[in-house]
Amino acid sequence: MCSECIWHETYVTSRNETTVLRAMDARSLLLAPDRCSAMQAAANLPSSHTFFSSCATNAMLIKKSITNQDLLALDISRSKSVTSTGIVKLASKCKSLLYVRLQDCPFITDVAVRAVARGCPMLFLIDVNNCKDLTNRSIIELGLYCDKLAFVSFAGTVVNDEGIEVLVRGNVKLRGIDLSNCIYITRDSAMAIGQNCLDLEHAHFAGTQTNDVCVMYFSFLSM
């Protein structure tokens, strides 16, 4: 066998092994029974498939989009530097992302979430708690393009019932949702979630306009 053929066979074998290992890593995350377990599973992924940094910058994300397109998990919560520009670039290249946490990132907008929704169709968990510039556009994009979502956290944002209704119609297998301190969420959202997401196990409505009757009805539907 010529040296070029040997190199090609070795390269293909290496790529196949990488694909298998990535699939096994992804499976460990996808089997997580709840949000906390998913976070733990993500933390246990090989570093080659993750990028976790509260000090992340756009330059770091752009570099990752070039050097590590096999990312499965991203957590840049509390980064004060990253803007939507960095997320857009990353999401356009790292299409295998399953787990995205952008909690408390002050410069994240709907543009970033739209890029993740359209670029990462296998998304399993997203946490954008307290990203104050996010609107219904973000959650609608997730409802339209990400039908594999299991865990969603939009606490402390200005999403409302319209966005939630689109989200739950597109994600009937949702297992956990956090809408704490979303002041425009009413009992209509809770009813829509309860009626559409029959696999739901956890929901948080503290600080919303829902009332005790609605939460009890929601709990009954989710049993």
JOSUL-V371716 format. One record per helix or strand of 2 or more residues. SS is the DSSP state (H for helix, E for strand). FROM is the first residue (numbers start at 0). TO is the last residue. Records with the same first field share a line. If there is no record, write none. Layout:
# JOSUL-V371716
SS = FROM-TO / FROM-TO
This chain:
# JOSUL-V371716
H = 2-29 / 34-42 / 46-48 / 57-66 / 83-92 / 109-118 / 135-144 / 160-169 / 186-195 / 211-220
E = 49-51 / 72-74 / 98-100 / 124-126 / 150-152 / 175-177 / 201-203
